[in-house]
Amino acid sequence: MPQEKLNVDSLEEAANDLFCFIILLEAKRHQNDKTAKYYIALFLKQIVPVMEYEFSQLLEQTTKLDKSKFYTSSQMKKRVEEERQRSLKEAITQSKNLATVSESMGLNFEEKTYDIRISLHREQLLQINYENFKDEIGSLDFWDALFRSPQKLLDAIFFILFDNKYTVDDFIKSMKQSIENLALLFDQNFSNTEYAYSAYKLFPKKLNLNTNEKIFILYRYRYVSSIIYIEQAIDRWLNKSTLGNEYLRNMFKNFFRKWKAVIIEALHNDLKNTDLAKMQEKLDTAITNPSGFMLNRKIRNNIHYSKVEKLPKKDILTIDSFQKIYFNVMLQYFQDALFIDIDKQCRTMTAFLLECANKDISEKELEKNYYYYFLKYKLFHHL
């Protein structure tokens, strides 16, 4: 097959994604609050495998490099492809993995058990642990390697675009104070407290949500809300920043526009394959411009760096309006469906389960002798 030419549009698109990602990653490295740091890491984890895979595709199509040689091992290549698929196309209610998660958690929508954990920043819900319940400690090496890749890739692009006059480190060093300010802003906005909670209590009976709707919300809440909250934080950072660089502002607008388009396409896949009629009805009512979905798809397809399409300003304005409506409707749907009440019983159970974890009491042991441990904790406030 004839190889395509490595064009400037492809390099600029990849460089835009990589540079914004690296700034977010550098900010994460400077964060002090572990809970806020993890929140940013979850957002970055859904982006980096897509970037890495698509960049390997670009190299394979435009040079003589086989993408299999781009990775350190065949296992690494396979895992990147799996994570990319998960980020882009996982049909959540048809996923065997999520069925296993529900079983492992003991998820129960019919009676009150403390089967989930929720994380709040003050009174704002940031995440529910259903999405990341199956994250494994053994994956740390994989993600560490993957998070190191964007800087290497961007240095390679800089070598081509700037004739080796600049490196990524040059830019990062010049932005050191601003990045530290961003890290502080992330800590201030995304520090959170985790509570033991009940899926039964989370979804009030009066709303009459079906199981698919509940699973959809549990799995997609952070996926939808985090990009909204993080983009808002970036806007505040740029408004206060001494960088004064409109080009950087446009880079981040392009970055978030594309990844919001990716999320919308993934949610569309959920809606298409699952009984989520209430959600679909709300979107159909709110979105009156039918061209929004088509243009959003074009922006989403720019994840394929070898085939980048530049859209005129009027189309970009249409996409921005469409995405704003889409995410506002989706987030409002989530918030209306959820009931959060951190009462005394919830705080007691949170403290009890934390004490069990600190004492290395296994889930199996706790399940077998639950009443003994809980009574002991209630009497003595420790185990």
C-alpha positions in Angstrom: 0.0 0.0 0.0 1.5 3.4 -0.9 2.4 5.6 2.0 0.8 8.9 2.7 2.8 12.1 3.1 3.4 13.4 6.6 1.6 16.8 6.4 1.7 19.9 8.6 -2.0 19.7 9.5 -1.5 16.2 11.0 1.6 17.3 13.0 -0.2 20.4 14.3 -3.3 18.5 15.3 -1.2 15.9 17.2 1.0 18.6 18.7 -2.1 20.5 20.0 -3.4 17.4 21.8 0.0 16.3 23.1 0.9 19.8 24.4 -2.4 20.3 26.2 -2.2 16.8 27.7 1.4 17.5 28.9 0.4 20.7 30.6 -2.4 18.9 32.5 0.0 16.1 33.3 2.6 18.5 34.6 0.0 20.2 36.7 -1.0 16.8 38.2 2.6 16.1 39.1 2.7 19.4 41.1 -0.5 18.7 43.0 -0.4 18.0 46.7 -3.9 16.7 47.3 -4.0 13.0 46.5 -7.8 12.9 45.9 -7.7 15.8 43.4 -4.6 14.2 41.8 -6.5 11.0 41.2 -9.4 12.8 39.7 -7.2 14.5 37.1 -5.5 11.1 36.4 -8.8 9.5 35.6 -9.5 12.2 33.0 -6.1 11.8 31.5 -6.4 8.0 31.4 -9.3 8.2 29.0 -7.3 10.3 26.5 -3.7 9.0 26.4 -4.4 5.5 24.9 -6.3 7.1 22.1 -3.5 9.6 21.3 -0.8 7.0 21.5 -2.6 4.5 19.2 -3.5 7.2 16.7 0.0 8.5 16.6 1.3 5.0 15.9 -1.2 4.8 13.1 0.1 8.1 11.7 3.7 6.9 11.7 2.8 3.6 10.1 0.9 5.3 7.3 3.4 8.0 6.6 6.8 6.3 7.3 8.3 2.9 7.2 7.7 2.3 10.9 5.5 -0.7 11.6 3.3 0.4 14.5 4.0 -2.9 16.3 7.6 -1.6 16.7 6.3 1.6 18.2 5.5 -0.2 21.5 7.9 -1.8 24.0 6.1 -5.1 23.8 3.2 -6.9 22.1 1.4 -6.9 25.4 1.8 -3.1 25.6 0.4 -2.8 22.1 -2.6 -5.0 22.9 -3.4 -3.2 26.1 -3.2 0.2 24.4 -5.7 -1.0 21.7 -8.0 -2.4 24.4 -7.9 0.9 26.4 -8.5 2.9 23.2 -11.6 0.8 22.5 -12.8 1.2 26.0 -12.5 5.0 25.7 -14.2 5.3 22.3 -16.7 2.5 21.9 -17.5 0.4 25.0 -21.2 -0.3 25.0 -21.6 -0.2 28.8 -24.8 -2.2 29.4 -23.5 -4.9 27.0 -20.1 -5.1 28.6 -19.2 -8.4 30.3 -16.6 -6.5 32.3 -19.3 -4.3 33.8 -21.5 -7.2 34.6 -18.5 -8.6 36.6 -18.0 -5.3 38.3 -21.7 -5.2 39.4 -21.4 -8.7 40.8 -18.0 -8.0 42.5 -19.4 -4.9 44.2 -22.6 -6.6 45.3 -24.5 -3.8 43.6 -28.1 -3.8 44.9 -30.8 -1.5 43.6 -33.6 -3.2 45.6 -32.4 -2.7 49.2 -30.1 -0.5 51.2 -26.6 -1.9 51.4 -23.4 0.1 51.4 -22.3 -1.1 48.0 -20.7 1.9 46.3 -18.4 4.8 47.2 -19.0 8.4 46.2 -16.6 11.3 46.2 -17.7 14.8 47.0 -16.0 18.2 46.8 -17.8 20.0 49.5 -21.4 19.2 48.3 -20.5 18.6 44.6 -20.4 15.0 43.4 -17.2 14.3 41.5 -17.2 10.6 41.0 -18.7 7.2 41.8 -16.4 4.2 42.1 -18.4 2.0 39.8 -16.4 3.2 36.8 -12.9 2.5 38.2 -13.7 -0.4 40.6 -11.8 -2.9 38.5 -8.6 -0.8 38.2 -5.8 -3.1 39.1 -2.6 -2.3 41.0 -0.7 -4.3 38.4 -1.7 -1.7 35.8 0.5 1.0 37.4 3.5 0.1 35.2 1.4 0.3 32.1 -0.1 3.7 32.9 3.2 5.1 34.0 4.8 4.1 30.7 1.9 5.5 28.8 1.9 8.8 30.6 5.6 9.2 29.7 5.0 8.8 26.0 3.4 12.2 25.1 6.5 14.2 25.8 8.6 11.9 23.7 6.1 12.1 20.9 5.9 15.9 21.1 9.7 16.2 21.1 9.7 14.2 17.9 7.2 16.6 16.3 9.2 19.7 17.6 12.2 18.2 15.9 10.4 18.2 12.6 8.5 21.6 13.0 11.3 23.6 14.7 14.4 21.9 13.3 15.5 20.8 16.8 15.6 24.4 18.1 13.1 23.8 20.9 12.2 20.9 23.2 9.1 20.3 25.3 11.2 21.0 28.4 12.0 24.5 27.1 8.3 25.3 27.1 7.5 23.6 30.4 10.3 25.4 32.2 9.1 28.8 30.8 5.6 28.0 32.2 6.8 26.5 35.6 5.0 29.1 37.8 1.8 29.1 35.7 1.7 25.2 35.9 2.2 25.3 39.6 -0.7 27.8 39.8 -2.8 25.4 37.8 -1.9 22.5 40.1 -3.0 24.6 43.1 -6.3 25.4 41.3 -6.9 21.7 40.7 -6.3 20.9 44.4 -8.7 23.7 45.4 -11.5 22.6 43.0 -11.2 18.8 43.0 -10.0 17.8 46.5 -12.7 15.4 47.7 -13.9 13.2 50.5 -15.0 9.6 49.8 -18.1 8.2 51.5 -19.6 4.7 51.6 -23.0 5.0 50.0 -26.0 2.9 48.8 -27.0 2.5 45.1 -30.5 1.9 46.4 -30.5 5.3 48.2 -28.7 7.1 45.3 -31.6 6.5 42.9 -35.0 7.5 44.4 -37.8 5.0 43.7 -40.1 7.8 42.6 -38.0 8.4 39.4 -38.7 4.9 38.3 -35.4 4.5 36.5 -34.7 1.1 34.9 -31.5 -0.8 35.6 -29.8 0.3 32.3 -30.4 3.9 33.2 -28.9 3.4 36.6 -25.8 1.6 35.2 -25.4 4.3 32.6 -25.4 7.0 35.3 -23.0 5.1 37.6 -20.5 4.5 34.8 -20.8 7.7 32.8 -21.2 10.4 35.5 -17.6 11.3 35.9 -16.9 10.7 32.2 -19.4 13.5 31.4 -19.0 15.8 34.4 -15.2 15.9 34.7 -14.5 17.4 31.2 -17.0 20.2 32.1 -15.4 20.9 35.5 -11.8 20.6 34.3 -12.4 22.9 31.3 -14.0 25.4 33.6 -10.9 25.2 35.8 -8.6 25.7 32.8 -10.6 28.8 31.8 -10.2 30.3 35.3 -6.5 29.5 35.1 -6.0 31.2 31.7 -8.0 34.2 32.9 -5.6 34.7 35.9 -2.5 33.5 34.1 0.4 35.9 33.3 1.1 34.0 30.1 -1.3 36.3 28.2 -1.2 33.9 25.2 -4.4 33.7 23.2 -2.8 30.9 21.1 -2.6 28.8 24.3 -6.3 29.5 25.0 -7.2 28.4 21.4 -5.1 25.3 21.8 -7.1 24.3 24.9 -10.4 25.2 23.2 -9.5 22.8 20.3 -8.4 20.2 22.8 -11.6 20.2 24.8 -13.8 20.5 21.8 -12.4 17.4 20.3 -12.6 15.3 23.5 -16.1 16.5 24.2 -16.9 15.3 20.6 -15.3 11.9 21.5 -17.5 11.6 24.6 -20.7 12.6 22.7 -20.0 9.8 20.2 -19.4 7.3 23.0 -22.7 8.3 24.7 -24.5 8.1 21.3 -23.3 4.6 21.1 -24.8 3.9 24.6 -28.1 5.5 23.6 -28.2 3.6 20.4 -27.6 0.2 22.0 -29.5 0.6 25.2 -32.9 1.4 26.6 -32.3 5.0 27.6 -35.5 6.5 26.3 -35.8 9.3 28.9 -32.3 10.5 28.2 -32.8 10.4 24.4 -36.1 12.3 24.7 -34.4 15.1 26.6 -31.7 15.5 24.0 -34.1 15.4 21.1 -36.1 18.2 22.7 -33.1 20.4 23.5 -31.1 20.0 20.3 -32.9 21.6 17.4 -30.0 22.0 14.9 -29.6 18.6 13.2 -26.2 19.5 11.7 -24.7 19.5 15.2 -24.2 15.7 15.3 -22.7 15.6 11.8 -20.2 18.4 12.6 -19.4 16.9 16.0 -18.5 13.7 14.2 -16.1 15.5 12.0 -14.3 17.0 14.9 -14.3 13.6 16.7 -12.7 12.0 13.6 -9.7 14.3 14.0 -8.5 11.8 16.6 -7.2 10.1 13.4 -4.1 12.3 12.9 -3.5 11.1 9.4 -6.8 12.5 8.1 -7.3 15.9 9.8 -10.2 18.1 8.6 -10.1 21.8 9.2 -13.5 23.3 9.7 -14.6 26.9 9.0 -15.4 29.2 11.9 -19.2 29.1 11.4 -19.1 25.3 11.8 -16.9 25.6 14.9 -19.5 28.0 16.4 -22.3 25.5 15.6 -20.3 22.7 17.3 -19.6 24.8 20.4 -23.3 25.6 20.7 -24.3 22.0 20.1 -21.8 20.6 22.7 -22.8 23.2 25.3 -26.5 22.1 25.0 -25.6 18.4 24.9 -23.5 18.5 28.1 -25.8 20.8 30.0 -28.7 18.4 29.3 -26.7 15.3 30.1 -25.3 16.7 33.4 -28.7 18.0 34.5 -30.2 14.6 33.8 -27.6 13.0 36.0 -28.0 15.5 38.8 -31.8 15.3 38.8 -31.6 11.5 39.0 -29.2 11.3 42.0 -30.0 11.8 45.6 -27.0 12.6 47.9 -27.5 12.8 51.7 -24.5 12.3 53.9 -26.3 11.5 57.1 -25.0 10.2 60.4 -25.4 6.5 59.4 -23.5 7.2 56.2 -20.6 8.8 58.1 -20.5 5.9 60.6 -20.4 3.3 57.9 -17.7 5.2 56.1 -15.5 5.4 59.2 -16.2 1.7 60.0 -15.2 0.5 56.5 -12.1 2.6 56.6 -11.2 1.1 60.0 -11.7 -2.4 58.5 -9.4 -1.5 55.6 -6.7 -0.1 58.0 -6.9 -3.4 59.9 -6.5 -5.4 56.7 -9.9 -7.2 57.2 -10.7 -8.8 53.9 -14.1 -8.5 52.2 -14.7 -12.2 52.7 -13.8 -12.0 56.4 -16.0 -9.0 56.9 -19.0 -10.6 55.1 -18.6 -13.7 57.3 -18.4 -11.8 60.6 -20.0 -8.5 59.8 -22.2 -8.1 62.9 -19.3 -8.9 65.2 -17.0 -6.3 63.7 -19.7 -3.6 63.4 -20.9 -4.1 67.0 -17.3 -3.9 68.2 -16.7 -0.7 66.3 -19.9 0.8 67.6 -19.0 0.0 71.2 -15.3 1.0 71.1 -14.9 3.1 68.0 -12.1 1.0 66.8 -11.4 -2.6 65.9 
